[in-house]
Amino acid sequence: MPRLICLLLLTTLLACDNKPSDTRYNWPLREGFPRPQVPKDNPMTAEKVTLGRHLFYDKNLSFNKTQSCASCHTQKYAFAETKKQSTGSTGEKHRRNAPALVNIAYNKTLTWAHDGLKDIETQLLLPMFGESPVELGITGHEAEVLARFKTSLYTELFEQAFPDKGLSFNTMNQALASFVRSLISLNSPFDRYAYDGDDSALSESALKGMTLFFSEKFECHHCHGGFNFTQSTFHEKQLLDRRPFHNTGLYNSNEKGQYPIDDGLYEVTLDHNDHGRFRAPTLRNIEVTAPYMHDGSIDTLEQVIEFYAAGGRLIEEDEFQGDGRKNPLKSPFVKGFEITEEEKNDLIAFMQSLTDQEFLISEKHSKPTTN
């Protein structure tokens, strides 16, 4: 049965047969895996990835030189962070937990709750130039920030990556997007079991957990399915426009389905049915990306399982008081279930098998020694 589950998972790779979207870049993919979709005006190249890697770790990109992209996206945490919510370069606390940058080249949508952000280039404009909240805070300081990159190192890197364009915020944006697209993680114990046929890669507990994960009793795979363990997937062999968002019953502050502080997709669409709906993140490397949920309000994987077993969260007091289990807009897949301690441990063992240790330490993703 476990091997059959893996074969069913693999069928998501074979949905259609389109030509590769970009042939100039050597994607670090397993044989048979689809290439991510890439904007035609920003094809992948190794030179762009190298430049983007330098920019990603450079604090000169923030207006006051206090933060880089890596300040909130740390490699050993799968390019997430351990804070509940992020803090910008001005010290402003944000509403959301920094999402892990794992295989987001395959994402159909970006950020926790925006159905219109479909490419990394557009999404990057928010941390670079956004003013509410401020992250890197470049707006109003454009000339000063740009001048910092007129060094011999960056002149050479920009010339190699963009020989006909050179330094600009547009080429910076494209290079950063290229580096983020290069963050591919496909070498976990699960991958070695499922795709290499290595029966020793998963423990007995993890194998049991995998069966539970894909069972109809626990429903996990409905929101975290496919080879990237999220519904929000888009690539050369799967071109369906799927942009799913879910209300999981995390809150129910007014008994009408709304969430406090951050109401998710509703803030973009103003559609009542979108109150509290957020994108299900990939579960790859989920072991190292705590705390969990869009606001970092759940600390451990064990607590996450207990939350779903309860069918939502009851908050009996404080300003967030409400019974999320009775949220009228809650996803039908979050209906609660009974689970034993052994089953809980097995589920956690399976999720831990999705950790790609090589990805967390790979030098090609780490801070360049010249920064």
Secondary structure, 3 states (H helix, E strand, C coil): CHHHHHHHHHHHHHCCCCCCCCCCCCCCCCCCCCCECCCCCCCCCHHHHHHHHHHHCCHHHCCCCCCCHHHCCEHHHCCECCCCCCECCCCCECCCCCCCCCCHHHECCCCCCCCCCCCHHHHHHHHHHCECCECCCCCCCHHHHHHCCCCHHHHHHHHHHCCCCCCCHHHHHHHHHHHHHCCCCCCCHHHHHHCCCCCCCCCHHHHHHHHHHCCCCCCHHHHCCCCCCCCCECECCECCCCCCCECCCCCCCCCCCCCCCCCECHHHHCCHHHCCEECCCCCCCHHHCCCECCCCCECCHHHHHHHHHHCCCEECCCCCCEEHHHCCCCCCCCCCCCCCHHHHHHHHHHHHCCCCHHHHHCHHHCCCCCC
